[in-house]
Amino acid sequence: EVVEECQNMNWGTFKPLLTDALIDHLHPIQVRYEEIMSDSGYLDEVLTQGAKNAAEIADTTLHNVYQAMGFLRRQ
């Protein structure tokens, strides 16, 4: 349907249609982004949980490296 509608258009005609379609498509994403960015409590929670998860992964990785290299793990 879109191909049939646009195949004979020149760039000047097609560009505004494309722009409008992109704006419509991205609008829900922009709304959600603004909701998230305005909720500092949620952002702090996500950052804290992400740091905790990263620390756990790093701890496991370092443990495996120390074990593979035959080093004693520092406490």
Summary of the structure (lengths in Angstrom):
residues: 75
radius of gyration: 24.9
end to end distance: 64.7
largest distance: 70.7
contacts: 127
relative contact order: 0.05
helix: 83%
strand: 0%
